[in-house]
Amino acid sequence: MTDLLHTFHDVLGQHGLVPEELLADGNLHRCPTEGKPHKRNGAYIAHLDKPATLWWCNWETDDQGTFCAEEKRTLSFAEMSAWRERQHSIRRQREEECTRRHAEAAQQARQEWNAARVCDASHPYLRRKGIPALEGIRQSRDGALLIPVLDTANNLQSLQRIYPDGTKRFLVGGKVSGGRFVIQGQPEKPIAICEGFATGASIHLATGWTVYVAFSANNLATVAKSAKERFPDSSIIICGDNDETGRKKGEEAARLANAQLELPNFTSGNG
């Protein structure tokens, strides 16, 4: 193995990827990860000719990036042109891989959803949060709550698993961006956009509003914008988590959807 291949191998290792053999042919290759050595939840593209370039993606951690062995300021005009063309090729292959992984995860989501059962009202997570088993969720055979991640056409694109101890996991490779879970409320009332399922259920129970669960602060703006486009005459209220990320992303979503931002204030300290 050349020094450059050793460097590439080390970079992949730093990001949890463990390829059996590192192929530097400019094509996308799937490989195992440290977390799942018997699956191929990692991918990379490696070019050895100057400017030597490596792209990686760890689907388990949603970590991806690009490494270039040379400083761009040292590249000649021809080498810089080659680097730009290489970036274009990497972007195209990356997008194709994302599409494939999203399709595979959506198929897995449908299989798990069809095999799941009606949610137990006494599920430990629901009891702890003080919320009922709302319509639209299910329970897997291993006891995890299944919250569907739906696209704008209500197609199942992924699942969020919530285990009895509160641990949350999405399907590896599943598309979450733009996805939402909708708790239907009274149509004449405002629409709330929030991050988590338990928060959304609590808002709905307290107000009777329709609630869009966006699953993460980073997804608030996308979900809020699509809700405003679909219901332009409805009041949209962003119910952000009261932390730095929640406030920042909540403000961004409120601006984008011409919505109101509300943050919780718990005087008792119990939430």
CORVEN-V116458 format. One record per helix or strand. SS is the DSSP state (hx for helix, st for strand). FROM is the first residue (numbers start at 1). TO is the last residue. If there is no record, write none. Layout:
# CORVEN-V116458
SS|FROM|TO / SS|FROM|TO
This chain:
# CORVEN-V116458
hx|3|14 / st|17|17 / st|29|31 / st|33|33 / st|42|47 / st|53|58 / st|63|68 / hx|72|74 / hx|77|115 / st|117|118 / hx|124|129 / st|137|139 / st|145|150 / st|156|162 / st|168|170 / st|180|183 / st|191|194 / hx|197|207 / st|210|213 / hx|217|230 / st|236|240 / hx|244|256 / st|260|263
